[in-house]
């Protein structure tokens, strides 16, 4: 079983809340385009640091998934 990617988790989080990609983009400062959110969700592109920090706070998705590090359960070491 493979671990979900950052994009998959972002899509799952957004859909569980009934948000469109545009809605998610509107929650960010500055606003992100729908096409940008789509690229993140499809793992085509990673969010910049500016957006990543906001997404981590908003969704609780571990930032280490977005930067390509394996996620470790149990907090910081």
N, C-alpha and C positions, 0 to 999 in steps of 0.2 A: 504494500500500500504506500503510495507516494504522498508526501505532504503537499497540501494546497499551496499554490503560489500566492504572492501578494495580490496580484490582479484578481485571482479567483476569490480570495477572501474579501476584497474590496467590493466586487460585484455582489457577492452573497450578502454582505452587510447592507449595501444600498437597496437591494431588492427586498430584504426582510423589513425594511422601513418604508417600502412603497415609494421610493424616490426614483426619479429618472436620472440619467447621467447629467442632464442639465441642472436638475435640482441639486445634485451633489456639488456640481461646479459653482452654483450660487452660494453655497455655504462657505466657500473658501475665500480668502482675501489675499491678493486680488482674485476675482472670480476666474474660474477655469472654464474653458470651452468644453462643450459636450464631446467634441472630437478628441480633446486632450484626455478627458476621463476615460473615453473608449480605449485609447492607447494604453493607459495604465491598466485597465481591466483585462485587456488582451495580452498583457506582458510584452507589448511592443516597445514601450518606453517606461522608464521609472520616473516617479515624481521628483521634482527638484527638492532641495532641502527645505525651501520655503513652504512648499506644499506638503512634503512628507511629514514635517513636524505637526502641521494642522490635522492631517489625516490620522496620524497615530493618536492624537488626543481625542479626536472626534469618534473614531471607530474602535480604538483599543487594539488594532492590528499591530503586531510587533514590527518595529522598524527594521530589525535585522533581516526579515524576509525581503524587504524592499531593496536592501543593499547586497543581497546575495549570500548572507551568512546563514548557516543552519540555526534555526530557532531552538533555544534551550529552555526547557520547562523549568519552573521553580525560581525565576527571578534572576538577579545579577549574581555573578560570582566574583 
